[in-house]
Amino acid sequence: MNPKRYAGYALAILTITNLFNYLERNAVFALFEPIKRDLHLSDSQLGWLGTAYVLVFSLAALPLGLLGDLRSRRAVIAGGIVLWSVATALSGLAVGFGSLFIARALVGFGGAAAAAASASLVADYFAGPRRAFAMGVFMAGLAVGGVLGILIAGQLEALYGWRVALLALGIPGFGLAALVLRLTDPTRPLPTSSLRQEIEAIGIGVGSMLLACAPMLIGLGLGGFAAFVLHRRGSSSALDAAALLTLASAGLIWNIRLWIRRSQAAPLTGPGEDVLNAAATDLKRAFNAVLSTPTLVYVFLGGALLSFGMNGIVAWSPTFITRALGLSTTEATRMLGVAGLVAGTIGTLLGGWLADRLQKRFAHSRVLVTGVSILLGAPLAALLLTLRDPALFVPVFYAAFILLTMYNGPLTATIFDVVPPRIGTTVVGAYLLFIHIAGDSVAFPLIGSLSDRFGLDRAIYVLPATALVGGLVVWGAARYVARDSARARDGIEPTQPAVNP
């Protein structure tokens, strides 16, 4: 097949993968009301269901991104698809908050496996001036999948109930995983050994992997225990979330420091140690790239604020519309789904196309499109939250959602523009980890807790305000993008002195 046509085919498969990733993630948000009723949950517990996904997604994104850089990206993606499919189906069998929380966490692990590796493959298929538009197409899967998850889950719930809806949504992923495994990696040769032989070649057993990740697992365990104790004593969900995230983040930071120190020590020897050394070296290079590249610092910080605001809006919108406009779950998800599907597709594709067109005139066009679209869209979203007439709500929703989804492709393309290709997946994994740990993993339970105390109609205003600040922060990268991109093109390591643009 012609290379350009094959790249288009691969982009289609990976975009569908991204679509299903976010479809499985967001489907539960459309089911909040029936789940709350059947399982007798509070709004705070509903928020924790979102955090279950995001927290595990965040913690797993970095090591799985690193695995994608070292081994087969296709296998990592396919494995993630299978896992999230099984876990989504198991969500429909939940008997209480605990079992549903665990199932949603497993969906997050599967999503993390696919996210960074898929974006890395797209970046390799489409280098140079076509990258932002290709990323826009790929990230359209995020916007379209997110609203389709709400739309489809809401309609299935109306027909068959929320349990059947989740069971049904887990089925399509198995066929998709088979298609991903058949893709050709554009920069890496096809493996010549079986999966079993590759695992044996790595030489890393379950025990050694657990030992290598022990600090992170200890922090997560202690955080979960602290949150459980605080919850049983009647503490607010905001305090529960703070305890969990603080201890889990401390364990992760401790783990990363150990990995980096290991890479600075004498090379290890023995079965599989070449892979471990390469992993530690890539991890060190990825973190050096972030801290030594001003563009990435702004993108990481702004991305976390955008993740807080945008993902929080997506999560709580169906419940907000149901309560504020007096609609049923089916009516709310249909209205959101149709409008979001059209507006999200237009916004994501328009953002990537516009950023590529402006690239000829402005080296910082991708950051520019991100900043302007958010600064225009966030106030519209705030206005939207004041409307109670569906006839006015829908057109304002279209305008706001188009603007608020334009940043997806350009912002992701910016990351690949300013880092060496060898560590692109690892850096994106670090980005996903940071923005979700600092962003929507806090937003979901925090808004739920504020809703329990002040009402959702007031609590939800925190979200567009935070997104607005995120747009301003991303705009701060504009003066550094040209220099950092030139440095990456010239193959200069981020730890070396930067060249003048």
Beta strands, then each sheet from edge to edge (+ up, - down):
end
